[in-house]
Amino acid sequence: MRRTQLAVSVAALAATATVLALVSTPAQASALPSVHVVASHLNNPRGLSMSAGGTLYLAEAGRAGTNCFTDPVMGTNCAGLTGSIDRVGSDGVTRIVRGLISIGGPGGVAAEGMVAVSASGGQVFAQFGANTNGVAGAPLPSFLVNAALRDLGQFGWVDGSSFHTAAGVGDHDFAWAGEHKYLVPDQFPDSNPNGVLITGGEQFVVDAGANTLDEVEPDGQVRVLTFLGSLTNPVTDAVPTCAAKGPDGAIYVGELLGGQYAPGHARVWRIVVKDGHATKAAWANGLTTVQGCGFDKWGNFYATEFQVGGLDESPTGSPLGAVVKIAPNGHRTTLGMGQLFYPSGFAAGADGSIYVSNCSIAPAAGFGPCPMGGQLVRIG
């Protein structure tokens, strides 16, 4: 997907159906359960993850910064060390890792930075968006250039109050996309990691720019497991955004666009990874701008829809988002309509509640439909 400011932060903002016949089951609107605000004035809150012990973690991409420069293609970009990895508890939001690189426009709307977290085995893993292509020449103070070179596109884990970098997924995928330019000739090379999943000792990253599902080996080597292409006659690429492990052990990957900006084109892929090889098939169709996804303990699948009216970066684009719940029998229910704006990350609680990062492209100061800045909300 061409990396416009919003599209970078969204995705930085970028087969045949099997198992269940979900494509013909429309989402049904529901006024219940209600949406409760857990925290406000967050800085571009993105990915969420619930640990096995019930602790919720959140990635904040930050609010960019006050050091700015103008690029002839991307316009004005600003940078700062305003990103964080958070723990959410009864005492509120605690930023356990602070001072992470954040890049965006003036004011910090739709900033890029730390975008995803995954709690597993007593550790918290995380993923930065974007890549370091062109960063070294940016007219910024050296401490910000060095921070961007160190952080952007990196996979790693929380080590005390620091982020330990382990694999340069963004740079690896940018190079891979350059070698496979024929897959998306008008947009490659590109990379923008957006989702991370740690399960059973395996480490997976979803790249919304390269349109890939990757595996990160224990030694830090990155392997592209599969490329997720668009449908016939696409106007853009698929833009995969999130990954979740299903009750059947397969990995389910949601996508932002599916090749079209209009609503109803996003899919969820079911991907079986065995002996280092991936087999994929479309599992659910008819969704719109999926940004976050996951399962609850009853096997219900959830997808956060960033803009239910389709991706529209213009001033007239609707900010309305929602969460679509897909039951094991294929029945769909829409949650949070009218109360969610640009939602992104998803996590399920053991008590049946679900958590969503709302106003996910808003800095703490807020803007437009998000006057209270980025939010964490609970549904149920």
N, C-alpha and C positions, 0 to 999 in steps of 0.2 A: 504494500500500500504506500502511495506517495506520502512522504513524511511532512505533511503540513503540521502546524503547531498543535492543533487539537488532536489530529490523528496520531501523532507521536505519543501523546499522553493517554489517549484512549486505548491504544493497542500497545499511549505513553504513554497514552492518548496521547489498525497495524502498528464412485463405489455404489454399492447397492444397499438398500435398506435391509436390515436383518433384525432378528430377535422380536421386536414389537412393531406393529403397524401404527407408529405414532404420527405419521405424516398427515393423517386424515382426521386427527382429533383436535379441534380448535380449543384454545385456552378459554376457560369460562371465568368471567369476572366474579370476584368475591369481595365483600366489604370486610370480612373477617379473616384472620385475626388483625388486631390493630397494630400500628407502628408506634414504638416508644423510642425517644431519643436517649441514648446512653451517654454520648459525649458530643460536644460541639466545638467550634473554633479549632478544628484540626487542619493541617496543611496538606491538601491533596491526598486524602486517605485512600489507599488502594487495596492491596491484597490482605486477606484475613486467614487465620488458621487457628483451629481449636485443638489443643493438646489432648492426649488421652486422659490426662488428669483434670481436664476441664478449664485450663487456662487459655484465654484468648489472646492472640498476638495480631498486630496490625503493622503494615508498612505505610509510612507517610513519605510521599515523594518530595515534600518540602514546599517552600514558597519562593523558590529561586533566590534572588538576592539583589543587591544594589549595584554590583559591578556589571555594566552592560556594554554591548557593542552591536553594531548593525551589520547584518549579512545581506548581500544583494538578493539572495534566494529566500532565506528564512526570515528576513526582517530583523527586528531588534531582539536580541537574546540577552538574558541576564543570568548571573550565576551566584550561588552562595552555598554555605555549608548549613543548610536548614532542614535537611532530611533526617529521618529517624526510623528506628524499629521500636515498637511499643508493646508493653504488656498492659492488658486491660483487666482490672479486678474490681472488687468492692470499694476500693479506695480511689477509683478513677483510672486515668490513663497515665502510665509511667513510661517515659522515654528511656528505655534501657540502653540504647545506642543512639548517640546524638552526633551532630556535626557532619552528616553525610552530604555528598554533593547533590545539588539541585539546580536544574537549568530550565528556564522558561521565559516567557515574555514579561514585560514590566508589570509589576503587581502580583506575579506568581500564579496567575490562572493557568491551569493545565500544565503545571510544571512536570518535568521528567526527573526521575531519580530512583530511589528505592521503591519497587513496585509490587513485590510478592514475598510472602513468607510461608513456611511449612514447618510445623512443629512435629518432631518424630524422635522417639527414643530418648527423651529427656533433653534434646537439643532443638535449637531454633535455626533453621536454614532460611536463606533469603536470596533474592535476585534483584539486581539493578537492571533498569531498562537501558536501551540505546547501545552504543558502541563508541569506540574512541576514534573513529575515522574523522580526520580533520581537526581533532581537538588540539593537537600539539601546536598548531598555528593560530589558535584563537587569541585575539588581543585582550587577554585577561591577565590579572596578576598571577605570578608564577605559582602561588600557593593554590589557586583555584584550578589552574591548568594541571598541576600535579595531582590534585584530588580527583579531577575528572578522569585523567589517565589511569589512576589507581582503581577507580570505582565503576565507571560506566560499563555496563554489560557483564559485570562480574557476578558469578555464583559463589556463595560461601556460607558461613555460619556465624552465629553470635558467640563470641569468646569474651566472657566477662562483660565489660562495657564497650567492647570493640567489635567490628565486623572483620572476620578473617576471610580474606579472598582466597579462593581455591581454584577457580576455572574461569577463563575469559570467554564466556559463551557468546557474548555479543560480537566480539572480534572474530571468533572462530566462524560464526554463522555469516558474518559479512563476507569473509573470504570464500566460504562455501557458496554463497549466493552469486558471487562474482564468477565462480567456476561453473555455475549452472544458470547463467543468464538467460538461456533459452526458455526456462520455465516461466519467467515473468519478464519478457524482454524490455518492456517500457519502464520497469521499476527496479530491477536488480542491477547492481548489488544493494542489498539492504538487510538490516537486522534490527530487531527491537524485542528482546526477551520480555515477556509479560506475565508468565505464570510459572510456578515451581511446585513440584510434588515429590515428597520423599515418602516412600512406602516400601516396607519389607527390605530395607537396606539399599534399595535402588533410588537413584536420583534423576528426576526428569525435569526438563525445562521446555516450556512452550514459547516459541519465538514468533511474534506477530508480524515482524518484518520479513523474515526469511520463510515464514509459513511452514515451520517444521516442528516436529516433536524430537527433542534431543535427549540423550542419556549422558550424564556426567559420571565417568568412572571414578573409583576411589582415588586413583592417582592424578585426577584432574583432567584427564583426556576427555574431549567432547566428541560424541558420535551422533550424527543425524540418523535417527531411526526411520523417519518417513517424512515425505513432503505432502502437504495438504493443499491440493489444487482447487480451483474454482469450477463452477458448472460451465456448460456450453455458453459461448458468447458473453463472457463476463465483462464488466466495465472496470473492475478492479480485482484484487486478489481475495483470498478467503479470510485472512487475518485471524488465525487461531489465537485465543487469548487465555484459556484456563484449562486446568486438568484436574480430574478427580478419580479416585479409585472406586470402582463399583462393587456391589456385593458379590459379583461373579468373578472378581479379581482382575477384570479388564480395566483399562484406562479410558476415561471418557473425556474428550477434548471439545470444548465449545469454541465457536468462532464468531467474530464480530460481523462479518459481511457476507461470506459465501459467494463473493463475486459481484454483489449488487448493493447499492446504497439504500434501495427501497426496502420497506419492511417485509418480513416473511421469508428471507433468503438464507438466514444463518442456520447452520446445522450443528449437531453434536455428533462427533465421531466416536465409535467404539473401536478401540485399538488393543489388540492382544500382543503383548511382547513376550517372546519365548526364545531363549538361546540367542539373544541379541538381535532378533529379527522381529519386525512389526507387521501385523496383518490388520488392515483397517476396513471398516464399512460404515456408511452413514447410518446412524441409529435413530436420530430425531431430526425432522425438518420443520420449516415453518416458524422458526424463531427469529428474533430481531436484535441485532447489536449485542450479542452475549459478551459480557465482560468477566463475570465470575460464575463459578459452578461448583456443585458438590452434592453429596448424598447425606440424608439423615439415617438414623439407625434402623428405620423401618424400610429402607430401600427407595424412598422417594428422592427423585432427582430435582435439583433446583438450578435455575439459570437466571442471573440478573441481566436485565435488558437495559442498556445504557440510555437509549432513546427509543421508545416504543413506536415512534413514527418513522423510524429509519434514521440513519446517520446523516445529520444536516448541520454543517458548521456555520451556516449563514445566521445573521441576526434573527431571522424569522423561524429558525429551527426550534421545535418544541423541546424543552428540557425534561419532559415527563419520562420517567422510567418505571420499571416494575420488576417483580420477581415471578417467574413462571415455575410452578410446581408440577412435575410430571410423576404421577403415581405409578407403581409397578404394573398396573393394568392399562396404562397409557392415558388415563384421564388427566386433563390439564386444568389447573386453577391459577388465576392471576392474583397476586398479592401486592399490596402497597400502592396500587394505582391512585394517583392524585397526591400521594405523600412522599414519593421518591423522585428525586431529580438527579440525573446523571449517576445512578448507582453503579458500583463496581464490584468490590470483593464480597465473598460469601463464606460463611462458616455456620455449621449446625451445632447446636447445643444438645447435651444429653437429655434435657427436659422437654425437648420438642420445639423450643424456641430457635429461631434462626437469626443470624446477625449479618448486616449488610453495611458496607461503607457507602454512605449517601453523600451527595454533592462532592463526588470524588475528584472533580477538577477545580474545586474551590480552595483558595488559601484561607487561613484562619480569619482574615478580615472579611471574607465573604464577597459575593457579587451577585447581582441579578436575583435569580430565584433562590439563592443560597445566602441570605443575609447573615446567618450564623456561622458561615464558613463550612469547612468539611465536617461531616458528622459520622458517628457510628450509631446505628439504630438496631433495635431488637424488634422482631416481628413475632408475636405470640406471647 
